[in-house]
Amino acid sequence: MANVVRAALVQATWTGDTESMVAKHEEHAREAARSGAKIIGFQEVFNAPYFCQVQEPEHYRWAEAVPDGPTVRRMQELARETGMVIVVPVFEVEQSGFYYNTAAVIDADGSYLGKYRKHHIPQVKGFWEKYYFRPGNAGWPVFDTAVGKVGVYICYDRHFPEGWRQLGLQGAQLVYNPSATHRGLSAHLWQLEQPAAAVANEYFVAAINRVGVEEYGDNDFYGTSYFVDPRGRFVGDLASDKDEELLVRDLDFDLIEEVRQQWAFYRDRRPDAYDGLVRP
């Protein structure tokens, strides 16, 4: 019998406040669970606007502790209710002055498995993230969940192949890539980079983008979220480029081993020859 995982993702429009934004995602998660999904992931800093379009100290108010903050605790309850694994991207405060762009991973029984902190932090017009976030310092964890081995790579990270490979080397079968990217900057890369990463590292990728224009800038987030398989093929249609959407797709994890045997990219790696990649 095929090892099929029914997986979900949500691309959402900003509601105007955290409470209604979290409540909306809870309803999407319940709908996904009713459709048989066993894992779901949300977009970058899902419970807030994409405030990095501006550099203002007022936006530190969106930060909370991980895992002891209210949103992650609420998502733990949701995981227990739905029996789903949940990938929860939030603005994390570790202590005064220490802030990260983070995703918590919660298992299907509601247990907190750990977090990934975004490594690569942009600082360009409309994406002033260095104003808010320190670079991630928690490595490249892959979480042993109820559905399999799951990793996370956040937005701007996707432009850097090294992290994708780290996740593959640690056994990832599915990597969630929560993002906030707009039409004018790198839209032509959106359907190139994640499929290429899925092929190079021979696992599934869930690429999630926000959708719509929000109150703190004119970035037009274009959605078109999708799942892609280890051969670089989209699993079903992409989501809308204008509207909020829940995607639920069946991912055949047996394809991972099939592709790794056929293409053998891991066998033919040459780490002995790669010293120059990390030499200053």
C-alpha positions as CSV (number, residue, x, y, z in Angstrom):
1,M,0.0,0.0,0.0
2,A,1.3,3.4,-0.9
3,N,2.5,5.7,1.9
4,V,0.2,8.6,1.1
5,V,0.1,11.7,3.3
6,R,-2.8,14.1,2.9
7,A,-1.3,17.5,3.5
8,A,-2.7,21.0,3.6
9,L,-1.6,24.6,3.4
10,V,-3.4,28.0,3.8
11,Q,-2.7,31.2,1.9
12,A,-4.7,34.0,3.6
13,T,-5.6,37.6,3.4
14,W,-5.0,39.8,6.5
15,T,-8.1,40.4,8.5
16,G,-6.9,43.5,10.5
17,D,-6.4,41.9,13.9
18,T,-4.7,38.9,15.4
19,E,-7.8,37.3,17.0
20,S,-9.8,37.1,13.8
21,M,-6.7,36.0,11.8
22,V,-6.0,33.1,14.2
23,A,-9.7,32.2,14.3
24,K,-9.8,32.1,10.5
25,H,-6.9,29.8,10.3
26,E,-8.5,27.5,13.0
27,E,-11.5,27.2,10.7
28,H,-9.3,26.4,7.7
29,A,-7.6,23.7,9.8
30,R,-10.8,22.2,10.8
31,E,-12.0,22.1,7.2
32,A,-8.7,20.5,6.2
33,A,-9.1,17.9,8.9
34,R,-12.7,17.1,7.7
35,S,-11.1,16.5,4.3
36,G,-8.7,14.0,5.8
37,A,-5.6,16.1,6.0
38,K,-3.0,15.0,8.6
39,I,-0.7,18.0,8.4
40,I,-1.2,21.7,7.7
41,G,1.1,24.8,7.4
42,F,0.4,28.5,7.5
43,Q,2.1,31.5,5.9
44,E,5.0,33.6,7.3
45,V,4.1,35.4,10.5
46,F,0.6,34.1,9.9
47,N,-1.1,35.8,12.9
48,A,0.0,39.3,11.9
49,P,0.3,41.6,8.9
50,Y,3.5,41.6,7.0
51,F,4.7,44.6,9.0
52,C,8.3,44.4,7.6
53,Q,7.1,46.7,4.8
54,V,7.9,49.5,7.2
55,Q,10.5,50.0,10.0
56,E,8.5,51.1,13.1
57,P,9.0,50.1,16.7
58,E,5.3,49.7,17.2
59,H,5.4,46.4,15.4
60,Y,7.4,44.7,18.1
61,R,4.0,44.3,19.7
62,W,3.3,41.3,17.4
63,A,6.1,39.2,19.0
64,E,5.5,36.4,21.5
65,A,7.3,33.6,23.2
66,V,7.7,30.2,21.5
67,P,6.4,27.8,22.7
68,D,4.9,29.5,25.7
69,G,3.1,32.4,23.9
70,P,-0.7,32.4,23.3
71,T,-0.7,31.6,19.6
72,V,1.5,28.4,19.9
73,R,-0.5,27.2,22.9
74,R,-3.7,27.8,21.0
75,M,-2.3,25.8,18.0
76,Q,-1.4,23.0,20.4
77,E,-5.1,22.8,21.4
78,L,-6.1,22.9,17.7
79,A,-3.7,20.0,16.9
80,R,-5.2,17.9,19.7
81,E,-8.7,18.7,18.4
82,T,-8.0,17.9,14.8
83,G,-5.3,15.2,15.1
84,M,-3.1,17.2,12.6
85,V,0.5,18.2,12.6
86,I,0.6,22.0,12.4
87,V,3.4,24.3,11.2
88,V,3.0,27.7,12.9
89,P,5.1,30.7,11.7
90,V,5.2,33.6,14.2
91,F,7.3,36.6,15.3
92,E,9.2,35.2,18.3
93,V,10.7,37.1,21.2
94,E,13.2,35.0,23.2
95,Q,14.1,37.8,25.6
96,S,14.4,41.5,25.6
97,G,16.2,42.5,22.3
98,F,16.2,39.0,20.9
99,Y,13.6,38.6,18.2
100,Y,13.4,35.9,15.5
101,N,11.2,35.0,12.5
102,T,10.2,31.5,13.6
103,A,8.0,28.5,12.9
104,A,6.9,26.2,15.6
105,V,6.1,22.6,14.7
106,I,3.4,20.9,16.7
107,D,2.6,17.1,16.5
108,A,-0.8,15.6,15.9
109,D,-1.2,15.0,19.7
110,G,-0.6,18.7,20.5
111,S,3.0,18.2,21.7
112,Y,5.5,20.9,20.8
113,L,8.3,19.3,18.8
114,G,10.5,22.4,18.4
115,K,11.1,25.4,16.2
116,Y,13.0,26.6,13.1
117,R,14.4,30.2,13.1
118,K,14.8,31.9,9.7
119,H,18.5,32.0,8.8
120,H,18.7,34.5,6.0
121,I,17.2,37.9,6.8
122,P,16.6,40.4,3.9
123,Q,16.9,44.2,4.1
124,V,15.5,45.7,0.9
125,K,12.6,48.0,0.1
126,G,9.4,46.5,1.3
127,F,11.2,43.7,3.2
128,W,13.0,45.5,6.1
129,E,13.4,42.4,8.2
130,K,16.8,43.1,9.7
131,Y,15.1,45.9,11.6
132,Y,13.1,43.2,13.5
133,F,14.8,39.9,13.3
134,R,18.1,38.4,14.3
135,P,19.5,35.6,12.0
136,G,18.4,32.1,13.0
137,N,20.7,30.3,15.4
138,A,18.8,27.0,16.0
139,G,20.2,25.0,13.1
140,W,18.3,23.0,10.5
141,P,16.0,20.8,12.5
142,V,13.9,18.1,10.9
143,F,11.0,17.0,13.1
144,D,9.8,13.4,13.5
145,T,6.1,13.9,13.3
146,A,3.0,11.7,13.1
147,V,3.1,11.9,9.3
148,G,6.9,11.6,8.8
149,K,10.0,13.8,8.8
150,V,9.1,17.5,8.3
151,G,11.4,20.5,7.9
152,V,10.8,24.3,7.6
153,Y,12.6,26.9,5.5
154,I,11.1,30.4,5.6
155,C,10.6,32.8,2.7
156,Y,13.9,34.5,1.8
157,D,15.7,31.4,2.9
158,R,14.5,29.7,-0.3
159,H,17.0,31.6,-2.4
160,F,19.9,29.8,-0.6
161,P,20.4,26.2,-1.7
162,E,22.5,25.3,1.4
163,G,19.6,25.1,3.8
164,W,17.5,23.0,1.5
165,R,20.4,20.5,1.4
166,Q,20.8,20.5,5.1
167,L,17.2,19.6,5.5
168,G,17.6,16.8,3.0
169,L,20.7,15.4,4.7
170,Q,18.7,15.3,7.9
171,G,16.1,13.1,6.3
172,A,13.3,15.6,5.5
173,Q,10.4,14.1,3.5
174,L,8.3,17.3,3.4
175,V,9.5,20.9,3.8
176,Y,7.1,23.7,4.4
177,N,8.3,27.1,3.0
178,P,6.0,29.8,4.5
179,S,6.5,33.1,2.6
180,A,5.4,36.7,2.0
181,T,6.5,37.7,-1.5
182,H,5.0,40.2,-3.9
183,R,4.6,40.6,-7.7
184,G,7.2,43.2,-8.4
185,L,10.2,41.6,-6.7
186,S,10.8,38.0,-7.6
187,A,7.5,36.5,-8.9
188,H,9.3,34.9,-11.8
189,L,11.3,32.8,-9.3
190,W,8.3,31.5,-7.4
191,Q,7.6,28.6,-9.6
192,L,11.4,27.9,-10.2
193,E,13.2,27.8,-6.9
194,Q,11.0,25.4,-4.8
195,P,10.5,22.9,-7.6
196,A,14.3,23.0,-8.2
197,A,14.9,22.5,-4.5
198,A,12.5,19.5,-4.4
199,V,14.3,17.9,-7.3
200,A,17.9,18.6,-6.0
201,N,17.0,17.3,-2.6
202,E,14.4,14.7,-3.5
203,Y,11.6,15.5,-1.2
204,F,8.2,17.3,-1.2
205,V,7.9,21.0,-0.8
206,A,4.9,23.0,0.4
207,A,5.3,26.6,-0.9
208,I,3.0,29.1,0.8
209,N,2.6,32.8,-0.1
210,R,0.4,35.5,1.3
211,V,-2.3,37.0,-0.9
212,G,-3.6,40.6,-1.3
213,V,-2.5,44.1,-0.3
214,E,-2.1,44.9,3.4
215,E,-2.3,48.1,5.4
216,Y,1.4,48.8,5.9
217,G,2.6,49.0,2.3
218,D,1.8,48.5,-1.3
219,N,3.3,45.0,-1.6
220,D,0.8,42.9,-3.7
221,F,1.2,39.4,-2.3
222,Y,0.3,37.0,-5.2
223,G,-0.6,33.7,-3.5
224,T,-0.2,30.9,-6.1
225,S,0.8,28.5,-3.2
226,Y,1.4,24.9,-4.2
227,F,2.8,21.5,-3.4
228,V,5.6,20.1,-5.5
229,D,6.9,16.5,-5.6
230,P,10.5,15.1,-5.7
231,R,10.4,15.1,-9.5
232,G,9.6,18.8,-9.6
233,R,6.0,18.3,-10.6
234,F,3.1,20.3,-9.1
235,V,0.7,18.2,-7.1
236,G,-2.6,19.4,-8.4
237,D,-3.3,23.0,-9.4
238,L,-1.7,26.1,-7.8
239,A,-3.8,28.3,-5.6
240,S,-5.3,31.6,-6.8
241,D,-3.1,34.6,-7.3
242,K,-5.8,36.9,-5.8
243,D,-8.0,35.0,-3.4
244,E,-7.6,33.3,0.0
245,E,-7.4,29.5,-0.4
246,L,-7.0,26.2,1.4
247,L,-5.1,23.5,-0.6
248,V,-5.4,19.8,0.4
249,R,-3.3,17.4,-1.6
250,D,-2.2,13.7,-1.4
251,L,1.5,13.3,-1.3
252,D,2.9,9.8,-2.1
253,F,6.0,9.5,0.2
254,D,7.0,6.3,-1.5
255,L,8.0,8.5,-4.5
256,I,10.9,9.9,-2.4
257,E,12.7,6.6,-2.2
258,E,11.9,5.8,-5.8
259,V,13.5,9.0,-7.0
260,R,16.5,8.7,-4.7
261,Q,17.2,5.3,-6.1
262,Q,16.7,6.4,-9.7
263,W,18.5,9.7,-9.6
264,A,21.0,8.9,-6.8
265,F,21.9,12.5,-6.1
266,Y,22.8,11.8,-2.5
267,R,25.1,9.0,-3.5
268,D,27.0,11.2,-5.9
269,R,27.5,14.2,-3.6
270,R,31.2,15.2,-3.1
271,P,31.4,16.9,0.3
272,D,35.1,16.3,0.3
273,A,35.3,18.8,-2.6
274,Y,33.1,21.5,-1.2
275,D,35.3,23.2,1.3
276,G,35.4,26.3,-0.8
277,L,31.6,26.8,-0.2
278,V,32.2,27.8,3.4
279,R,35.7,29.3,3.2
280,P,35.7,33.0,4.1
